[in-house]
Amino acid sequence: MRSSVIDTQASTTTHRLFQIALGLFAGAIAFSFLGILLLTFIPSSMELFAPYMSSLIQAPTWTYMTLLGLIPLLMYGPVLGARRMSIIVVWGCLIGGGSELIGTTGWLSGLLGLSWSFPFGDYTYTGWLGPEFAGHVPYFIPASWFAMALISLDLARRIPTGRGARVLIATVFMVLWDVSLDPAMNGAGSAAGTVPFWRYAVDGFYYGMPLSNWFGWFLVSYIIIWGYEALAGGLDTVHTYAPIVYALNCLFPLLILLVQGLYIPLLIGLVATLIPFAALARYSTLPLWPSPPTLRRPPLSADPLG
């Protein structure tokens, strides 16, 4: 299959909506970070914001999570079409959400006689991510799996390789995102204004996170990305804003780690974040930063048959 070349002007309205969504996405990150920064360095401000703290945490977080699921629709929907985009959304949400439900309930582990909750380890969400389906998994979570798996596949597609290696590379990019995400979000830090979005039942080796979590991330990410390729035909195009979307998602937990004073996971997470960009700088001929047209053709060698 050949990659299509789509000019930005072919879908001006969608592109503008995407830019607005991306701006709000970055704004939600900035608002949250500045709020944490304020409470960290001026603890007395907590008295002023205490009555509104729940809303001040949930509003930018829920905005961030909503836009994370919406942005890939605006990026790739006009090119992939309704049918293929629907397959990608359903598959990503089904596998991502289903794996989280299995992990938080632990029913499969009980069935298999495992001493830990397959596939991520024993954990629960704390309620800060909003309402939960089946009383266990926030509704935002399945969309985040769909979205970041697709963004990771976009980055991997820029590297000239076959389908099998492309799926594997995209999976690794997904796991690298979690290197900074998990220690920032699971309550390992104690900075003012920070809250845990999930907790593990054990004190894992990596700032609260058990090794099983990375196993689960790799397995679930691989299945999702494999499905994108096998069931929906993968991506015909790469989007020049995909590296920025990926970077923003990694930047948010990195900033939280910085404020929390967790400098070791900050350094490890920063190195993990830079690995995909180093790979793209070394192996891809496409620019890392946006330049028209918005959707670009990868090198022909990046899309071999099979």
Order of alpha helices (4+ residues) and beta strands (2+ residues): alpha-alpha-alpha-alpha-beta-beta-beta-alpha-alpha-beta-alpha-beta-alpha-alpha-beta
